Amino acid sequence: MAEHGGFEDLLDAMKRAAAVLRDAGVPFMLAGGLACWARGGPPTEHDVDLMLKPDDADVACKALEAAGFVIEQPPEAWLRKAWWGEVMVDLIHRPAHVDVDDALLGRADDLEVQAVSMPVMAADDLLMSKLLALTEHHADYESVLEVGRALREQIHWDDVRARTSSSPFATAYFVLAEELGIA
């Protein structure tokens, strides 16, 4: 995991993976903690999250493997893992409650991330995906509050609330966010 190599190793793996996917013509976007960081949030040292369409997962894995990444198929069917040394790159193609499709990828913004231009998940979609992943077994509000606080000026709060209205965990989040002065 990236904890062993630190933030610089995480960024190196991110840039390498993004360049490989770009050169292979695989549409993708930076997601998760690094997408939040790229948009002005706090740094993360966990892993690299890249989202891509389900039909592109095999091509992406082949391209990354040819570039020296070690590919792993974990038991979870919604992702693949690509390792660059000690750094894990999650290739997320079927996340819970979110379709990775042209519309989602089209909402990403092309940002310069460590001197590499890449699509970065829209702030609304970042928060929405984190909210919809909350369950009774994983109801940790720390990361979603952190995203909301760090990216509050970039988030269209009414839109995210409407898109997550089916989740009681998202409803609870909005109460917290409003009481804390985030939303």
Secondary structure as UniProt FT lines:
FT   HELIX           2..23
FT   TURN            24..25
FT   STRAND          28..31
FT   HELIX           32..38
FT   TURN            39..40
FT   STRAND          48..52
FT   HELIX           54..56
FT   HELIX           57..66
FT   TURN            67..68
FT   STRAND          70..72
FT   TURN            77..78
FT   STRAND          79..84
FT   TURN            85..86
FT   STRAND          87..92
FT   TURN            96..97
FT   HELIX           102..106
FT   STRAND          109..113
FT   TURN            114..115
FT   STRAND          116..120
FT   HELIX           123..132
FT   TURN            136..137
FT   HELIX           142..151
FT   TURN            152..154
FT   HELIX           157..163
FT   TURN            164..166
FT   HELIX           168..179
FT   TURN            180..181
//
